[in-house]
Amino acid sequence: METYQTYQIFLCSSIVEFEQERLILHDYIQKLSRITKAARSTSLILRKCENMDNRLELDGKQNFYNQEIIRSELVVFLFGEKAGSYTLEELDIAAGAFGEDRSRRICVLCTKDPYHSEEASLKELAGRLDKYRLRFALFSHMDTIKLHILTRLMEQL
């Protein structure tokens, strides 16, 4: 029986704003996982909060999600009209956990340029990108998100 190495991807975004994208990405990662299992004996696992156990922990569910972020090899952030407080917290957790390796392990994708936005939460995102020396990419289509994920996977696998 063949054993597979696992590679965990955590998706951080507004569940409501990116509901459709999250479903599509789930299917996309499953398809990629079939390829990586055959080619590299590596199973890809997409973690997202709506697929996790809804149990309440002493520190609440967010603490559980934060631990899953830290255990992930890649964390993908999707930001749209606003940057939610939980998603910003998750960016802080990932950036703090990954240290110097963070630029390879964190993928930030936005529908709007946070550096040219009047929205306060996106300005806050811009400040965090500077603080952690992270880049972002704009997206307006699912294929752009898929391409960025695939590129990061190719760099790491």
N, C-alpha and C positions, 0 to 999 in steps of 0.2 A: 504494500500500500504506500503510495507516494505521499510525502508530507509537503505542505506548502508553507512558505514564509508569508506572514501577513503584513500588509502595508495599510495603515489606517489613515483615512482622510476625514477631516471634520469640516462640516459646512456650517458657517455662521452667517446669518442674515435675518431679516424680518421674515417671519413665517408667512404673514399675511401678504406683504408686498411681493414676495418672490415664491409664492405657493407653486405656481406652474413650473418655474425654473427648477425648484427643488425636486419635483417629481421627475422631470426630464433628466436631471443630473443623476438621480438614483438609477434610472435605467441605463444611462451612459456608463456609469462606473461599473455596473454589472456586466455590460458588454466588454468593457476594457479588461475586467477581471478574468473573463474567459480567455482572452488573448494572453494576458500576463501569466496565467496559470500554465498554459501550454508552452509559452516561450521561455519563461523564467522561473517557473514553479513559485510564483508569487500571487497570492490572493489579495485583491483590493477590497477594502471594506469602507463603505461610506457611512459615517456616523452623523446623525442629525437629531436634534432634540425630540422631534415628533416621533422618532422610531425607538426612543429609549423608554425604559421603565418609568412610569409616572409616580413611583413611590416617593414619598416625602422623606427626606433625610433630616438629620439634626440641623444642618446648615442650609437646608432647602435644596431644590433641584439644581440651581445655578452652580453650587459648589461641585456637584456631581458632573455637570457639563464641563466645568473648568478642568477637572481632573482628566476627563476624556480628551480635552484639547491638548493638555500637556503630554498625554500618551500618543498623540497622533504624529505621524511623519509629515503630514501636510495639512495646513489649515487654510481653507478658502473662505474669504469674506466677500459678501455681496452687499454693496451699499447703494441705495436708490435715492428717493426724495429726501430722506432723512437718515441720520445715523442713530439707531436706537441705543439706549443706555446699556442694555445687556450686550449688544454686539460690540460696543466700544470697550466694555469691560473684558470681553473675550479677546479682543485685540491686545489689551494690556497683559492679559494672562499669557497669551502665546508669545508675545515679544519678550516678556520677562523670562519665560521658560526656555526659549531657544537661544538666547544669548547671541553670539556672533553668527550662528548658523541660521538666524531668522530669515534672511533674505531668500534663502532657498526653500524654506519651510512655510512661509506665509505668502499667500497670494491674495492681493487686495484688488477687487474689481468694483468699479463705480459706474453708475449711469450718468452722473454729473461730476464735473471737475470740482473737488472740494476746495481747491485754492481760489476758485472764481465764483463761489456760491455765497449768497446772502443768508442762507439757512445756517443758524447757529450751530446745530449739531454737525453739519458738514465742515464748518470752520474748525470745530473741535477735532474732527477726524484729521483735517490737514495738519493741525498741531501735533497730533500723535504720530502721523506719518513722518514728520520732521524729527520728532523726538527719538523715534526708533530707527530712523534712516531707512524707511521703507518706501518703495515705489508703489504706484498704483497704475492700473490701466483702465481705460474707459471701455464700456461695452454697451451695445444696443441690440445685440442679437445673441442667441444661445450658442451659436457656433464660436463666437469670440470667447465665451466662458470655457467651452470645451477645449479650444485650442490652448488656452493658458494652463488648464489643468494637465493636458497631455504634455505640454512642454515641460512643466515641473516634474511630471512623472519620468519623462525621458532623461532629465538631468539626474534624477535620484536612483532610478532602478538600473 
